[in-house]
Amino acid sequence: MNRKLLDLWVGVFVVIGIAALLFLALKVGNLSASNFLETYPLTAKFDNIGGLKVRGPVKSAGVVVGRVSDVRFDPQTYEAVVTFNIDARYKFPKDTFASILTAGLLGEQYIGLDAGGDEKMLKSGDVIAKTQSAVVLEKLISQFLFSKASEGPEKK
């Protein structure tokens, strides 16, 4: 193989490598072309959001229907207020239930929407009234250990 052809193939592989790294960076950062679709904001209040982060997915029936856009603390109610944008293609009833779930045992946390049966639909800026906070693994473990410690030693 001559030198110019070898340099050409090296250049092609370098460009493919850079494109692959760019693709992975966009995937890890939860950036995609769907960010440019029309959305509408909804808000929900939770006692505990666990490790939920901005740009986290909002799923319904396992399908990503939106992304978390803002997470803040309300000092009057001592709750976390989460604002998320839902793709305008998807409409949810007023009695939709929002839960903070975990993908897998130690995976990322996301908001799961369970549609209700109301005929009225949520509109832009509405607040979801029915919510369930995140299950915090550390709390479960400490409750289990505390209950075992309070039982006392086993008698034989």
N, C-alpha and C positions, 0 to 999 in steps of 0.2 A: 504494500500500500504506500502511495506516495504521501509526502508530508502534508499537503494541502487537504487531501481527503481525510486524513487522520484528524487534523485540526477542525474540520467541519463536523465530524461525528462527536468530538469532544464538546464542541459548542452546542450541538443539539442536546446532548445529555445534560449539560449544565443548565440550559433553558428549561428542560423538562423538570429538573431537580428544583429550580427556583419556583416554577409554577406549582409543583407539589407542596413545597413549603408554604407558599402563599395560600393555597387551598386549605391546608391543615390549620394555619393561623386563623383563617376566617371561621372554620368549623369550631375551633377551641373557643374563640371569642363570641360564639353564637351569632355571628353575622352571616346574613344570607340575602338573596335577592328578594325574599318575602318581606323585608323591612320597608319596602317602598309601596306596599299595597295600602289601600285605605283601611283605617282602623277606627275604633271608637273606644274611649276609656271607661273602665268600670273600677269601683273601689270596694275593698272589703277590709274589715277590722278583725284582727286576731289577737288572742292573749299571748301567743308565742309563735314566732315564725321560724324558729330553729335556724337553719343555715340558708334560708331563702335569700337569693341575691337579685339585684337588678339585672335584667336581660334573661332571667330564668324563664323556662317555658311555662305556658298555661295550656293544660291538656284537657280534652273531653273525649272519653271513650278511647284513650290512647293516642289521639290525634292532636298535634300541636295546633291550637287555635289562636294563640296570642303569646305575648311576652310581658314580663313584669317591667314596668317603666319607672316606678318610684317606691321606695320603702322609707317610712318615717315613723317617728314615735309621737303619739298624742299625749302631751303632759296632763291634760284634763281627765282623760279616761284611763290612762296608763296602758294603752293598747298600741299595737303596731298597726299602722294604716298602710295598706298595700294598694297601689294603683297599677293597673295593668291594661294593656291595649289589646283588644280583640279584633281579629280580622273581620271586616264588614260583611263578608260572605256568611258569617255565622251569627245567628240570633239565638238568644237563650231566654227562657221564661223568667218571669219576675221571681218565682220561688226556687231559683237555681241555688244549689248548695255548693259552697267553695271549701275545699279542704287543702291542707298542706301535706303533701305526700312525698315519699322518698323513692327514687328509682333504684330498686335493689336494696340490699341490706345496708350498704354504706354509700350509696350513690348520691347524686345531686338531688336537691329538693325542688319541687315544682308545685304549682297550684293545679288541683284537679277540680273540674267543674262537673257536677252531676245535675243534669237538667231536671226540672220539676214538671208539673203538669198544668201550670197556669196558662191561660190563653193570652194574657198580656205579656209583652216582651220587654226585656231590659233595654233602656235607651242610653245614649251617651251621657256619662257622668253619674249614672245611678250607683247606689250602694247595695251590695249584696248583703242581705240581712243574716242569712244562715251560714255560719262558718264553723270550721273545726280546726283547731290549732295543730301545730306539728307535734308529733310524738318524739320526745327527746329521750334518746337511749340512756343517757346518764341518769335521768330522773327515774326511769323504769328500774334500772339496776339498783339505785339507792333505795327505792321503795321495797324492792325484793329483799335486799340485805337487811333493811330495818325491820321488816316483818319477820324475817328469820331470827334476828337478834332478840326481838321482843317475845318470841315463843319460848326462849330459854333453852337450856340443855335438854337433850332427849333423855327420858328415864327408861332404864332397861329392867 
